[in-house]
Amino acid sequence: TEEGSVDVDATTQLLTDVVERWVREDPGQWMWFHKRWEISGRRRKRRQAKAAADQ
């Protein structure tokens, strides 16, 4: 990455690794109330349309 920028994939993986470790240490304290990474069909279509328009 350029100076001052962030590697989003690497940062997301680091965060996920930390949360996974916490959950494994005490799984009774964790429960997801939503689908963490899923986006709705409507949002997905908007993103796809925007990406196509940007090309």
C-alpha atoms as one frame of an Amber mdcrd trajectory, in Angstrom:
protein
   0.000   0.000   0.000   1.012   3.592  -0.423   2.279   5.504   2.579  -0.663
   6.491   4.760  -3.080   4.039   3.151  -4.501   0.899   4.730  -4.622  -2.654
   3.401  -8.326  -3.285   3.990  -8.127  -7.051   3.425  -5.241  -7.502   5.857
  -6.824  -5.242   8.467 -10.158  -7.066   8.203  -8.379 -10.404   8.623  -6.510
  -9.154  11.703  -9.752  -7.950  13.284 -11.508 -11.219  12.450  -8.633 -13.201
  13.981  -8.886 -11.229  17.234 -12.664 -11.651  17.470 -12.320 -15.366  16.700
  -9.790 -15.731  19.521 -12.136 -13.970  21.952 -15.056 -16.175  20.924 -12.980
 -19.336  21.319 -11.839 -18.193  24.781 -15.420 -17.706  26.035 -18.022 -18.814
  23.465 -20.927 -18.425  25.891 -20.494 -14.653  25.776 -21.007 -14.305  22.022
 -24.027 -14.398  19.776 -24.556 -12.747  16.381 -27.910 -11.040  15.918 -27.485
 -10.530  12.190 -25.760 -12.034   9.200 -22.425 -10.326   9.572 -21.267  -9.971
   5.986 -24.399 -10.601   3.937 -25.886  -7.715   1.996 -29.410  -7.583   0.665
 -30.183  -8.297  -2.975 -31.193  -4.675  -3.497 -27.908  -3.352  -2.047 -25.926
  -5.870  -4.091 -27.669  -4.757  -7.295 -26.972  -1.089  -6.493 -23.292  -1.845
  -5.934 -23.090  -3.833  -9.159 -24.824  -1.050 -11.116 -22.485   1.572  -9.637
 -19.417  -0.548 -10.429 -20.598  -1.026 -14.022 -21.269   2.717 -14.390 -17.803
   3.559 -13.039 -16.082   1.476 -15.732
